[in-house]
Amino acid sequence: MWQGIRGHDEVVEQFRRALQRGRLASTFLFVGPAGVGKRLFAQKLAQAMLCERRSEKQLDPCGQCPNCLQVAADSHPDIDSASRPADKAFIPLELLIGDKEHRMRAGICYNVSLKPYSGRRKFAILDDADYLNKEGANCLLKTLEEPPPKSILILIGTSEQRQLPTIRSRCQIIRFKPLSEADVVALLIEQGHCENAEVARRAAQLSGGSLERALLWIDPQASEFRASFLDQLSQREFDLLGAAKQIHQFYEDAGKDAAAKRNRMKDVISIAERFYRELLRTIAMGVGSDDTQSEYTARTLRWWPGGDEAAAACIDTCIEALGQVEANANLATLSENWIDELGTIARTGKPTTV
């Protein structure tokens, strides 16, 4: 485990080999699920490469020199970071190139172009790169095309497909894997989010390898929603309107931030997708593997009309719905249509036709 970061030792070795060969790139795109430690990794990477006492090729910061302490305190003059404000749909231009009165004289692109204060390297870390609009991405292009000497620019997102081709082609893509369930459990307990090991284990099972998602499922209200929603799905004639209202309330409880609401909607769809995958596995193999929903699977099997084909159709419907969330579809319309389609398949045992 590198610098207390779980699950990404392979990425560490990738950087270490590049440094030892003198072939480190200047621009990187970190991609992978939210909540797996990409931003923390970027900060620790900067600390390791700015450490005064140890060679950057070791990627083993001392943690005690002035540079290391400044990085840990988020006050190092050679590290500039920016992220999407909670009240904004996209990363504002002023964070990249300064406001109208200071265009190209402020912002992360300007700051990374300055000579390193420490004489070693400048770092720019742009979180939430998924929320770069076309104008913002174009502002980054000059910096990506002609990175300043001794600079490292790191963009952090969830998927390379969410970046413009011009951004992808100018960055070395570093892929971060989901965390293991054991790592998620350990982080929940170590960081004081959860004291109950069984609650942590169940949250980890539902997390998809993301600490961020695990934090949702240790919330009693979220767990209550999941149980109620699974109960609905396991009924032959479930209340479509009631389910849609329940889903609406769940994502609205995320607050005013549209991105948070969409993440909640993706969690809802993931619950259903996991439910139908377990159903399909049980139909095909005679036994399931998810003890968090075994009672709902058993109840569904008593009336399920369409065998494995119907379960697969429900999974496809969920995957399509996830894509629509990513495409910024209206959540209310999406949830109603999605639930209606699942209900039709459940009743008839056949996928819907357009």
C-alpha positions in Angstrom: 0.0 0.0 0.0 1.7 3.2 -1.2 1.5 6.2 1.0 -1.6 4.9 2.7 -3.5 4.7 -0.6 -5.2 1.4 -1.1 -5.6 -0.4 -4.4 -3.3 1.4 -6.8 0.1 -0.1 -6.4 0.2 -0.9 -10.2 -0.2 2.8 -11.0 2.6 3.6 -8.6 4.9 1.2 -10.4 3.9 2.7 -13.8 5.0 6.1 -12.7 8.1 4.8 -11.0 9.3 3.0 -14.2 8.6 6.2 -16.3 10.7 8.3 -13.9 13.6 5.9 -13.8 13.7 5.8 -17.6 13.4 9.5 -17.8 10.3 9.2 -19.9 7.6 10.9 -17.7 4.9 12.6 -19.7 3.8 16.2 -18.9 0.0 15.8 -19.2 -2.1 13.0 -17.7 -5.8 12.1 -17.6 -6.7 10.0 -14.5 -9.8 8.0 -15.2 -11.8 5.6 -13.0 -14.8 5.4 -10.8 -15.5 8.3 -8.4 -14.3 7.7 -4.9 -11.3 5.4 -5.5 -8.6 7.9 -4.5 -7.5 9.5 -7.8 -7.2 13.0 -6.4 -5.4 11.8 -3.3 -3.0 9.9 -5.6 -2.3 13.1 -7.6 -1.5 15.0 -4.4 0.8 12.2 -3.1 2.5 12.0 -6.5 3.2 15.8 -6.3 4.5 15.4 -2.8 6.8 12.5 -3.8 8.2 14.5 -6.7 8.8 17.7 -4.7 10.3 16.1 -1.6 13.6 17.8 -0.8 15.3 14.8 0.8 14.6 11.9 -1.6 14.9 11.5 -5.3 11.7 11.7 -7.2 12.6 8.4 -8.9 11.9 6.7 -5.6 8.4 8.0 -5.3 8.9 7.8 -1.5 8.5 11.2 0.1 9.9 11.7 3.5 6.8 13.5 4.8 8.9 15.8 7.0 10.8 18.3 4.8 9.3 21.8 4.2 8.1 20.8 0.8 6.4 17.6 2.0 4.7 19.5 4.9 3.5 22.3 2.6 2.0 19.7 0.2 0.3 18.0 3.1 -1.1 21.3 4.3 -2.4 22.1 0.7 -0.3 25.3 0.7 2.7 24.5 -1.6 3.3 27.4 -4.1 4.1 24.9 -6.9 0.8 23.1 -6.8 -2.3 24.7 -8.2 -5.6 22.9 -8.1 -9.1 23.6 -9.2 -12.5 21.8 -9.3 -16.0 22.4 -10.3 -17.9 24.6 -7.8 -20.9 22.8 -6.3 -23.3 25.4 -7.7 -22.0 25.2 -11.3 -22.9 22.8 -14.1 -19.4 23.1 -15.6 -15.9 24.2 -14.6 -15.9 28.1 -15.0 -13.5 29.7 -17.4 -12.1 31.9 -14.7 -10.7 28.9 -12.9 -8.7 28.0 -16.1 -7.7 31.4 -17.5 -8.8 34.0 -15.0 -11.8 36.3 -15.0 -12.6 38.9 -17.7 -10.3 41.5 -16.1 -7.4 39.0 -15.7 -7.7 36.8 -18.8 -4.5 34.7 -19.3 -3.0 36.4 -16.2 -4.7 34.1 -13.6 -6.2 30.6 -13.4 -4.7 27.2 -13.5 -3.3 27.5 -17.0 -1.4 30.7 -16.1 -0.2 29.4 -12.8 1.3 26.2 -14.2 3.3 28.3 -16.8 5.2 30.1 -14.1 8.7 29.2 -13.0 8.7 26.7 -10.1 9.2 28.4 -6.8 11.1 25.4 -5.5 13.1 25.1 -8.7 11.9 21.5 -9.3 8.4 21.2 -10.9 5.0 22.9 -11.2 1.9 20.9 -10.7 -1.7 21.7 -11.9 -4.4 19.3 -10.7 -7.8 19.8 -12.4 -10.5 17.7 -10.6 -14.0 17.1 -12.1 -12.6 17.2 -15.7 -15.8 15.4 -16.7 -17.4 18.9 -16.3 -15.3 20.7 -18.9 -17.5 22.2 -21.5 -16.2 22.7 -25.0 -15.1 26.3 -24.3 -13.2 25.2 -21.2 -11.6 22.3 -22.9 -10.4 24.5 -25.8 -8.8 26.9 -23.2 -6.8 23.9 -22.0 -5.5 22.9 -25.4 -2.7 25.4 -25.7 -1.3 24.3 -22.3 -1.7 20.6 -23.3 -0.1 21.1 -26.7 2.8 23.1 -25.3 3.3 22.2 -21.7 5.6 24.5 -19.9 9.1 23.2 -18.9 9.1 21.3 -15.5 5.3 21.2 -15.4 2.9 18.3 -14.7 -0.8 18.8 -15.6 -3.2 16.2 -14.2 -6.9 16.1 -15.3 -9.1 13.9 -13.1 -12.3 12.3 -14.4 -14.3 9.1 -14.5 -14.1 8.2 -18.2 -11.9 9.1 -21.1 -15.1 9.0 -23.3 -16.4 12.1 -21.4 -13.4 14.1 -22.7 -13.1 15.8 -26.1 -10.9 13.8 -28.5 -8.5 16.8 -28.6 -8.1 16.4 -24.8 -7.7 12.6 -24.9 -5.1 12.7 -27.6 -2.9 15.1 -25.7 -2.8 13.2 -22.4 -1.4 10.0 -21.2 -4.4 8.1 -19.8 -3.9 6.5 -16.4 -6.7 4.1 -15.5 -7.6 3.5 -11.9 -9.5 0.3 -11.0 -12.4 0.0 -8.5 -11.2 -0.8 -5.0 -11.7 -4.2 -3.6 -14.5 -4.8 -1.2 -11.9 -5.5 1.5 -10.3 -2.1 0.9 -13.6 -0.3 1.0 -14.5 -2.0 4.3 -11.1 -1.1 5.7 -11.4 2.6 4.6 -14.9 2.9 6.0 -13.6 1.7 9.4 -10.2 3.4 9.4 -11.6 6.8 8.5 -14.3 6.5 11.1 -17.3 6.5 8.8 -18.6 3.2 10.2 -17.9 1.2 13.4 -20.0 -1.8 12.5 -18.1 -4.2 10.4 -21.2 -5.9 9.0 -22.7 -2.6 8.0 -19.4 -1.7 6.3 -19.3 -5.1 4.5 -22.8 -4.6 3.1 -22.0 -1.1 2.0 -18.8 -2.3 0.3 -20.8 -4.9 -1.6 -23.0 -2.2 -3.0 -20.3 0.3 -3.6 -18.9 -0.9 -6.9 -15.4 -0.4 -5.5 -16.1 3.3 -4.7 -15.7 4.7 -1.2 -18.0 7.6 -2.2 -20.8 5.2 -3.1 -20.2 3.1 0.1 -20.7 6.2 2.2 -24.2 6.4 0.7 -25.1 2.9 1.7 -24.1 3.2 5.3 -26.8 5.9 5.6 -29.9 4.3 7.2 -32.2 6.2 5.0 -30.5 5.0 1.8 -30.5 1.5 3.1 -34.2 1.8 3.8 -34.8 3.1 0.3 -32.9 0.2 -1.2 -34.8 -2.4 0.8 -38.1 -0.8 -0.2 -37.1 -0.6 -3.9 -36.0 -4.2 -4.0 -39.3 -5.1 -2.4 -41.1 -3.3 -5.2 -39.1 -5.1 -7.9 -39.7 -8.5 -6.4 -43.5 -8.0 -6.7 -45.2 -9.3 -9.8 -47.6 -6.3 -10.0 -45.5 -3.6 -8.3 -46.8 -0.1 -8.0 -45.2 1.7 -11.0 -46.4 5.2 -10.0 -45.4 4.6 -6.4 -41.9 3.4 -7.4 -41.4 6.4 -9.7 -42.4 8.8 -6.8 -40.0 6.9 -4.5 -37.1 7.2 -6.9 -37.9 10.9 -7.5 -37.7 11.6 -3.8 -34.5 9.7 -3.4 -32.6 11.7 -6.0 -34.1 15.0 -4.9 -32.8 14.3 -1.4 -29.3 14.7 -2.8 -29.8 18.5 -2.8 -29.7 21.2 -5.4 -26.6 20.0 -7.2 -27.6 18.4 -10.5 -24.5 16.1 -10.6 -25.4 14.7 -7.1 -28.9 14.0 -8.3 -27.7 12.2 -11.3 -25.3 10.2 -9.2 -28.2 9.2 -7.0 -30.2 8.2 -10.1 -27.3 6.0 -11.2 -27.3 4.4 -7.8 -31.0 3.6 -8.2 -30.4 2.0 -11.6 -27.4 0.1 -10.3 -29.6 -1.4 -7.5 -32.0 -2.7 -10.2 -29.2 -3.9 -12.5 -27.6 -5.8 -9.6 -31.0 -7.3 -8.7 -31.6 -8.6 -12.2 -28.0 -9.9 -12.6 -28.5 -11.9 -9.4 -31.8 -13.1 -10.7 -30.2 -14.2 -14.0 -27.3 -15.9 -12.2 -29.8 -17.8 -10.0 -31.9 -18.9 -13.0 -28.9 -20.0 -15.0 -26.9 -21.7 -12.2 -29.5 -22.5 -9.6 -27.7 -20.5 -6.9 -27.0 -16.8 -6.3 -24.0 -15.1 -4.8 -25.4 -11.9 -3.3 -26.7 -12.5 0.3 -27.8 -8.9 0.5 -30.8 -9.6 -1.8 -31.3 -13.4 -1.6 -34.8 -13.0 -0.1 -35.9 -10.7 -3.0 -34.5 -13.1 -5.6 -36.3 -16.1 -4.0 -39.6 -14.2 -4.0 -39.2 -13.1 -7.6 -38.4 -16.7 -8.8 -41.8 -17.8 -7.6 -43.6 -15.9 -10.3 -41.0 -14.8 -12.8 -42.5 -15.5 -16.3 -39.7 -15.1 -18.8 -36.6 -17.0 -17.6 -33.2 -15.8 -18.3 -34.1 -13.9 -21.5 -36.4 -11.6 -19.5 -33.8 -11.1 -16.8 -31.2 -10.2 -19.5 -33.7 -7.8 -21.1 -34.1 -6.0 -17.7 -30.3 -5.7 -17.4 -30.1 -4.2 -20.9 -32.9 -1.7 -20.0 -30.8 -0.7 -16.9 -27.7 -0.3 -19.0 -29.5 1.9 -21.5 -31.0 4.0 -18.6 -27.5 4.6 -17.2 -26.4 5.8 -20.6 -29.3 8.2 -20.7 -28.4 9.6 -17.3 -24.8 10.2 -18.6 -26.4 12.0 -21.6 -28.2 14.4 -19.2 -31.7 13.1 -19.9 -34.6 14.5 -17.8 -34.5 12.4 -14.6 -38.3 12.5 -14.0 -39.1 11.4 -17.5 -36.3 8.8 -17.6 -37.3 7.2 -14.2 -40.9 6.9 -15.2 -40.2 5.3 -18.6 -37.5 3.1 -17.2 -39.7 1.7 -14.4 -42.6 1.3 -16.8 -40.4 -0.8 -19.1 -39.1 -3.0 -16.3 -42.7 -3.5 -15.1 -43.8 -4.6 -18.6 -41.0 -7.1 -18.9 -41.8 -8.4 -15.4 -45.5 -8.9 -16.3 -45.1 -10.3 -19.8 -41.7 -12.0 -19.6 -40.7 -10.3 -22.9 -38.8 -7.1 -23.7 -40.8 -4.1 -24.9 -40.9 -3.1 -28.5 -40.6 0.4 -29.9 
